[in-house]
Amino acid sequence: MRSPIGLDLGARTPEETAVSITAEIIAQAHQGTGHPLTRTTGPIHRTPTVTS
């Protein structure tokens, strides 16, 4: 188990740090790579999967 501490986005305010932590939570929840989009190919939005 791990806890998010945020991505190194160069945050300078508590609000920016919160965005960094939220981004890490979303990336973990949806198996995001964290790679810059300029270095990827294909669609940037994944098709949602239905879970029951």
Backbone atoms as SQL, in Angstrom:
CREATE TABLE atoms (id INTEGER PRIMARY KEY, chain TEXT, resi INTEGER, resn TEXT, atom TEXT, x REAL, y REAL, z REAL);
INSERT INTO atoms VALUES
  (1, 'A', 1, 'MET', 'N', 0.850, -1.178, 0.000),
  (2, 'A', 1, 'MET', 'CA', 0.000, 0.000, 0.000),
  (3, 'A', 1, 'MET', 'C', 0.893, 1.238, 0.000),
  (4, 'A', 2, 'ARG', 'N', 0.398, 2.278, -0.605),
  (5, 'A', 2, 'ARG', 'CA', 1.137, 3.530, -0.657),
  (6, 'A', 2, 'ARG', 'C', 0.173, 4.688, -0.503),
  (7, 'A', 3, 'SER', 'N', 0.708, 5.825, -0.167),
  (8, 'A', 3, 'SER', 'CA', -0.138, 7.014, -0.086),
  (9, 'A', 3, 'SER', 'C', 0.425, 8.061, -1.039),
  (10, 'A', 4, 'PRO', 'N', -0.453, 8.832, -1.675),
  (11, 'A', 4, 'PRO', 'CA', 0.023, 9.833, -2.625),
  (12, 'A', 4, 'PRO', 'C', 0.670, 11.010, -1.900),
  (13, 'A', 5, 'ILE', 'N', 1.789, 11.440, -2.391),
  (14, 'A', 5, 'ILE', 'CA', 2.421, 12.637, -1.836),
  (15, 'A', 5, 'ILE', 'C', 2.540, 13.722, -2.893),
  (16, 'A', 6, 'GLY', 'N', 2.043, 13.425, -4.083),
  (17, 'A', 6, 'GLY', 'CA', 2.059, 14.407, -5.152),
  (18, 'A', 6, 'GLY', 'C', 3.183, 14.168, -6.141),
  (19, 'A', 7, 'LEU', 'N', 2.997, 14.699, -7.315),
  (20, 'A', 7, 'LEU', 'CA', 3.998, 14.632, -8.363),
  (21, 'A', 7, 'LEU', 'C', 4.813, 15.917, -8.334),
  (22, 'A', 8, 'ASP', 'N', 6.056, 15.845, -8.742),
  (23, 'A', 8, 'ASP', 'CA', 6.913, 17.029, -8.752),
  (24, 'A', 8, 'ASP', 'C', 6.518, 17.931, -9.910),
  (25, 'A', 9, 'LEU', 'N', 5.563, 18.814, -9.654),
  (26, 'A', 9, 'LEU', 'CA', 5.075, 19.733, -10.672),
  (27, 'A', 9, 'LEU', 'C', 5.613, 21.145, -10.469),
  (28, 'A', 10, 'GLY', 'N', 6.436, 21.323, -9.449),
  (29, 'A', 10, 'GLY', 'CA', 6.958, 22.651, -9.160),
  (30, 'A', 10, 'GLY', 'C', 5.965, 23.523, -8.416),
  (31, 'A', 11, 'ALA', 'N', 5.086, 22.903, -7.640),
  (32, 'A', 11, 'ALA', 'CA', 4.045, 23.641, -6.919),
  (33, 'A', 11, 'ALA', 'C', 4.652, 24.662, -5.962),
  (34, 'A', 12, 'ARG', 'N', 3.958, 25.792, -5.843),
  (35, 'A', 12, 'ARG', 'CA', 4.402, 26.841, -4.932),
  (36, 'A', 12, 'ARG', 'C', 3.352, 27.205, -3.880),
  (37, 'A', 13, 'THR', 'N', 2.146, 26.702, -4.050),
  (38, 'A', 13, 'THR', 'CA', 1.067, 27.020, -3.111),
  (39, 'A', 13, 'THR', 'C', 0.401, 25.726, -2.656),
  (40, 'A', 14, 'PRO', 'N', -0.338, 25.773, -1.537),
  (41, 'A', 14, 'PRO', 'CA', -1.067, 24.583, -1.100),
  (42, 'A', 14, 'PRO', 'C', -2.060, 24.088, -2.159),
  (43, 'A', 15, 'GLU', 'N', -2.676, 25.009, -2.889),
  (44, 'A', 15, 'GLU', 'CA', -3.632, 24.620, -3.924),
  (45, 'A', 15, 'GLU', 'C', -2.940, 23.859, -5.051),
  (46, 'A', 16, 'GLU', 'N', -1.770, 24.308, -5.439),
  (47, 'A', 16, 'GLU', 'CA', -1.023, 23.613, -6.483),
  (48, 'A', 16, 'GLU', 'C', -0.557, 22.237, -6.003),
  (49, 'A', 17, 'THR', 'N', -0.193, 22.133, -4.756),
  (50, 'A', 17, 'THR', 'CA', 0.180, 20.838, -4.185),
  (51, 'A', 17, 'THR', 'C', -1.016, 19.905, -4.192),
  (52, 'A', 18, 'ALA', 'N', -2.209, 20.437, -3.895),
  (53, 'A', 18, 'ALA', 'CA', -3.433, 19.624, -3.914),
  (54, 'A', 18, 'ALA', 'C', -3.705, 19.089, -5.319),
  (55, 'A', 19, 'VAL', 'N', -3.469, 19.906, -6.346),
  (56, 'A', 19, 'VAL', 'CA', -3.641, 19.449, -7.725),
  (57, 'A', 19, 'VAL', 'C', -2.672, 18.304, -8.014),
  (58, 'A', 20, 'SER', 'N', -1.449, 18.440, -7.546),
  (59, 'A', 20, 'SER', 'CA', -0.434, 17.409, -7.737),
  (60, 'A', 20, 'SER', 'C', -0.842, 16.093, -7.095),
  (61, 'A', 21, 'ILE', 'N', -1.361, 16.150, -5.882),
  (62, 'A', 21, 'ILE', 'CA', -1.809, 14.937, -5.179),
  (63, 'A', 21, 'ILE', 'C', -3.010, 14.327, -5.893),
  (64, 'A', 22, 'THR', 'N', -3.956, 15.178, -6.310),
  (65, 'A', 22, 'THR', 'CA', -5.137, 14.682, -7.025),
  (66, 'A', 22, 'THR', 'C', -4.737, 14.009, -8.334),
  (67, 'A', 23, 'ALA', 'N', -3.787, 14.583, -9.049),
  (68, 'A', 23, 'ALA', 'CA', -3.312, 13.984, -10.297),
  (69, 'A', 23, 'ALA', 'C', -2.722, 12.611, -10.042),
  (70, 'A', 24, 'GLU', 'N', -1.980, 12.465, -8.952),
  (71, 'A', 24, 'GLU', 'CA', -1.395, 11.164, -8.635),
  (72, 'A', 24, 'GLU', 'C', -2.469, 10.139, -8.293),
  (73, 'A', 25, 'ILE', 'N', -3.501, 10.559, -7.568),
  (74, 'A', 25, 'ILE', 'CA', -4.600, 9.650, -7.225),
  (75, 'A', 25, 'ILE', 'C', -5.308, 9.180, -8.495),
  (76, 'A', 26, 'ILE', 'N', -5.591, 10.111, -9.413),
  (77, 'A', 26, 'ILE', 'CA', -6.269, 9.756, -10.663),
  (78, 'A', 26, 'ILE', 'C', -5.391, 8.821, -11.492),
  (79, 'A', 27, 'ALA', 'N', -4.107, 9.116, -11.585),
  (80, 'A', 27, 'ALA', 'CA', -3.195, 8.270, -12.358),
  (81, 'A', 27, 'ALA', 'C', -3.162, 6.855, -11.792),
  (82, 'A', 28, 'GLN', 'N', -3.112, 6.734, -10.488),
  (83, 'A', 28, 'GLN', 'CA', -3.075, 5.415, -9.853),
  (84, 'A', 28, 'GLN', 'C', -4.389, 4.666, -10.065),
  (85, 'A', 29, 'ALA', 'N', -5.497, 5.369, -9.952),
  (86, 'A', 29, 'ALA', 'CA', -6.812, 4.737, -10.075),
  (87, 'A', 29, 'ALA', 'C', -7.071, 4.213, -11.485),
  (88, 'A', 30, 'HIS', 'N', -6.478, 4.866, -12.488),
  (89, 'A', 30, 'HIS', 'CA', -6.758, 4.502, -13.882),
  (90, 'A', 30, 'HIS', 'C', -5.524, 3.980, -14.605),
  (91, 'A', 31, 'GLN', 'N', -4.543, 3.516, -13.856),
  (92, 'A', 31, 'GLN', 'CA', -3.307, 2.956, -14.410),
  (93, 'A', 31, 'GLN', 'C', -2.624, 3.905, -15.406),
  (94, 'A', 32, 'GLY', 'N', -2.573, 5.171, -15.057),
  (95, 'A', 32, 'GLY', 'CA', -1.879, 6.147, -15.899),
  (96, 'A', 32, 'GLY', 'C', -0.372, 5.938, -15.835),
  (97, 'A', 33, 'THR', 'N', 0.320, 6.316, -16.894),
  (98, 'A', 33, 'THR', 'CA', 1.768, 6.112, -16.948),
  (99, 'A', 33, 'THR', 'C', 2.544, 7.270, -16.337),
  (100, 'A', 34, 'GLY', 'N', 1.954, 8.455, -16.348),
  (101, 'A', 34, 'GLY', 'CA', 2.673, 9.623, -15.873),
  (102, 'A', 34, 'GLY', 'C', 3.596, 10.217, -16.920),
  (103, 'A', 35, 'HIS', 'N', 3.614, 9.628, -18.126),
  (104, 'A', 35, 'HIS', 'CA', 4.463, 10.144, -19.195),
  (105, 'A', 35, 'HIS', 'C', 3.854, 11.410, -19.790),
  (106, 'A', 36, 'PRO', 'N', 4.695, 12.340, -20.251),
  (107, 'A', 36, 'PRO', 'CA', 4.159, 13.518, -20.935),
  (108, 'A', 36, 'PRO', 'C', 3.384, 13.099, -22.179),
  (109, 'A', 37, 'LEU', 'N', 2.275, 13.756, -22.445),
  (110, 'A', 37, 'LEU', 'CA', 1.455, 13.406, -23.608),
  (111, 'A', 37, 'LEU', 'C', 2.197, 13.638, -24.917),
  (112, 'A', 38, 'THR', 'N', 3.178, 14.527, -24.927),
  (113, 'A', 38, 'THR', 'CA', 3.952, 14.764, -26.144),
  (114, 'A', 38, 'THR', 'C', 4.817, 13.564, -26.508),
  (115, 'A', 39, 'ARG', 'N', 4.985, 12.639, -25.568),
  (116, 'A', 39, 'ARG', 'CA', 5.798, 11.447, -25.827),
  (117, 'A', 39, 'ARG', 'C', 4.960, 10.191, -26.003),
  (118, 'A', 40, 'THR', 'N', 3.665, 10.367, -26.181),
  (119, 'A', 40, 'THR', 'CA', 2.780, 9.225, -26.373),
  (120, 'A', 40, 'THR', 'C', 2.117, 9.317, -27.738),
  (121, 'A', 41, 'THR', 'N', 1.516, 8.210, -28.155),
  (122, 'A', 41, 'THR', 'CA', 0.777, 8.201, -29.408),
  (123, 'A', 41, 'THR', 'C', -0.621, 7.673, -29.133),
  (124, 'A', 42, 'GLY', 'N', -1.518, 7.934, -30.047),
  (125, 'A', 42, 'GLY', 'CA', -2.876, 7.448, -29.896),
  (126, 'A', 42, 'GLY', 'C', -3.742, 8.395, -29.100),
  (127, 'A', 43, 'PRO', 'N', -4.957, 7.951, -28.813),
  (128, 'A', 43, 'PRO', 'CA', -5.908, 8.815, -28.097),
  (129, 'A', 43, 'PRO', 'C', -5.443, 9.088, -26.668),
  (130, 'A', 44, 'ILE', 'N', -5.782, 10.277, -26.165),
  (131, 'A', 44, 'ILE', 'CA', -5.387, 10.613, -24.796),
  (132, 'A', 44, 'ILE', 'C', -6.456, 10.226, -23.775),
  (133, 'A', 45, 'HIS', 'N', -7.671, 9.974, -24.238),
  (134, 'A', 45, 'HIS', 'CA', -8.743, 9.542, -23.340),
  (135, 'A', 45, 'HIS', 'C', -9.014, 8.072, -23.571),
  (136, 'A', 46, 'ARG', 'N', -9.048, 7.341, -22.502),
  (137, 'A', 46, 'ARG', 'CA', -9.312, 5.901, -22.591),
  (138, 'A', 46, 'ARG', 'C', -10.817, 5.641, -22.539),
  (139, 'A', 47, 'THR', 'N', -11.228, 4.559, -23.163),
  (140, 'A', 47, 'THR', 'CA', -12.623, 4.167, -23.107),
  (141, 'A', 47, 'THR', 'C', -12.927, 3.689, -21.688),
  (142, 'A', 48, 'PRO', 'N', -13.962, 4.257, -21.056),
  (143, 'A', 48, 'PRO', 'CA', -14.290, 3.819, -19.692),
  (144, 'A', 48, 'PRO', 'C', -14.642, 2.350, -19.655),
  (145, 'A', 49, 'THR', 'N', -14.224, 1.685, -18.601),
  (146, 'A', 49, 'THR', 'CA', -14.581, 0.289, -18.408),
  (147, 'A', 49, 'THR', 'C', -15.714, 0.213, -17.390),
  (148, 'A', 50, 'VAL', 'N', -16.636, -0.688, -17.622),
  (149, 'A', 50, 'VAL', 'CA', -17.783, -0.852, -16.734),
  (150, 'A', 50, 'VAL', 'C', -17.391, -1.878, -15.680),
  (151, 'A', 51, 'THR', 'N', -17.541, -1.488, -14.424),
  (152, 'A', 51, 'THR', 'CA', -17.284, -2.442, -13.328),
  (153, 'A', 51, 'THR', 'C', -18.578, -2.660, -12.576),
  (154, 'A', 52, 'SER', 'N', -18.720, -3.853, -12.048),
  (155, 'A', 52, 'SER', 'CA', -19.959, -4.139, -11.327),
  (156, 'A', 52, 'SER', 'C', -19.718, -4.235, -9.849);
